[in-house]
Amino acid sequence: MNPTESAFSVELVYATRTEQRVLRIEVASGTSVGQVIENSGIFNIYPDLKRDLLSVGIFGQAVDYSHLVNPGERIEIYRPLQADPKEARRRRVKKTRNQRQANPPK
């Protein structure tokens, strides 16, 4: 980082099923989300992460890798969904209906 560039910190967050990792990273003005992720070392910590399959956001809002970060932002790396939420809901509804049919109210 050049001394004439203004620097600030951002957070990079990734969570597995068992842990959450928060990295505080100093970046220069004009740094993109993609650059933060690449320079963070997250791929060394979690070698199974697939660069080309990552979904990312800032404070819960999806953003593109080219998004320029601002001071204090929290960049979130999202894991792929394990199940389609709509399909999971359909299965729960079907299970509830089957239970009601098997045990009707008296």
Secondary structure, 3 states (H helix, E strand, C coil): CCCCCCEEEEEEEEECCCCEEEEEEEEECCCEHHHHHHHHCHHHHCCCCCHHHCEEEECCEECCCCCECCCCCEEEEECCCCCCHHHHHHHHHHHHHHHHHHCCCC
